[in-house]
Amino acid sequence: MNSLRIDSDRFQHDFEALARIGSTAQGGVHRPALSENHLAARRWFRERIAADGLEFRQDPAGNHSAVLPCPHAQAPTLLLGSHLDSVPNGGRFDGALGVLAAYEVLRTIRDAGIRLPFHLEAIDFTDEEGTLVGLLGSRALAGNLPPSELAHPRGGRAALLEGLHRAGLQESEIPRAARPPDSLAGFLELHIEQGPRLLEAGADIGIVTGMVGIGSFLLTFTGRADHAGTTPMHARRDAGLGAAEMIVQSSLAMRSFSDEVINFGHIHFSPGAFNIVPHRAQLTLEYRSPTQAGMDALKSTLTELAHASARKHKLELEIDEQGCVQPTRCSPGIQQAFRQACKRLGLKAVPLPSGAGHDTQALAQVCPAGMIFIPSTGGSHNPEEFAAWPACVNGANVLLHAVLEFANDFAGG
Ligand SMILES: [Zn+2]
C-alpha cells in the first residue's frame, strides 16, 4: 500500500478538461457560483462520475459528490474536497484542483480494491467564494449557515434567488443539507497556497495548522470642515490627517506582530473637495490572526492607535465593529496523518496557518478537519495563479496517503 500512487495522467486530463469550462482569454476561468459556467462544470463532474461507474450524490444545498461506499451502511463518511466555483475572472487552480484531487484519490482507492472503514466522498461545495453567500454549501452541510445570511446575502437577494432557480434548488430546502456530526469521520482538503511562503521555504507541502480569525472595524473620524487656504495648519481639526495617522501608525505597529496582518481597504473623505479641510474620514480596517491571543492583541493595539490618532488631531472617533470570525484550529490527528504521508513520500512539509477562509473552516466546527497547501505562484483570484503539475501530483498523493493513515488510525480505534 506504501507504493500506491494516484494516476497523474488521468488526473491531468480531467484537470485540463475542467479548466476549459468557463475559460477566459487570459487563461483563467469565470465560474461564479450557480452561473451557467459553474453549472456546466458541475454537469461535467457528474458525467465523469457516471462514466467511471461511481455513485453520485447531490444534496439540498447543491453540493455534488462522488461516493465510494464501505460495506457497513452505518459507518461514518470521510469527506475530501473543495469547490468548483471561482471568483469572477479567477484562476484555474483555486478549488478545482482540490475537487479533482479528492476525486482522483477516490478512484485510486477504488481501483486498488482497498476497503476503508468509512464511506469516502469527494465533494464539490456550493459557493465557497462568496459571489452569493460564501461557504454556502460547506456551512449548510455542517449545519452552521445562519438563516440571516440567506436573508441578507453579500451578493444580494436577487442574485441568490436567480442562482438557486438556475440550479433547480429551493431556498427552503437548504437546511436539509445538514448532516449529523456523528455521520462525519472528518474532512480533508487540498488547495493551492495562494501566497509565497512554501516557495520561500523550499517546501513541497504546507500542513495547515488553522485558519485565521477575521475582525473588521469601520472607523469614523470627525473634525471640522474649514477653508483650506485661510485656516492655519495648527488650527485645523483635519479628519483626513487623523485617518492617515492611523494608517501609518498601524503599519509601524505591525512590526511587533509576526503571523498577523491588517488591511485598510477603503477610505472616504467628506465633503471631498480640493479646497475644503475634510471634516469626516471613514476607514475600513480588517485584521487577521491565526490565534485568539493574536486577535485580542491586535484588537486592543488598533483600538488604542485609533484613539491616539483622534486625540492628536482633535477629532471625535467612532468605532463600529463589523463582525468577527474566530480563528479555527485544524485537527491534530489529521495534521499528523498529513505529516506521516509526506514522510512516506519523501516530501518536505512545513506547518503554516492559512490566511484565507476555506470550506475546512466550516467543517472544523463539527468534525476533525484539516488541509494541505501546495506551492503556487501568481497570487490568486486572478488568471495568473499557477501551480506546477508535479506539485499538484505531490499534493494528491499526500491526500491519498493521509486517507490511508487516517483509515489505519480509525480502524485501530
Ligand atoms: Zn478556494
Boltz pocket constraint, residues with backbone or C-beta under 6 A from the ligand:
constraints:
  - pocket:
      binder: B
      contacts: [[A, 83], [A, 94], [A, 95], [A, 128], [A, 191], [A, 357], [A, 358]]
      max_distance: 6.0
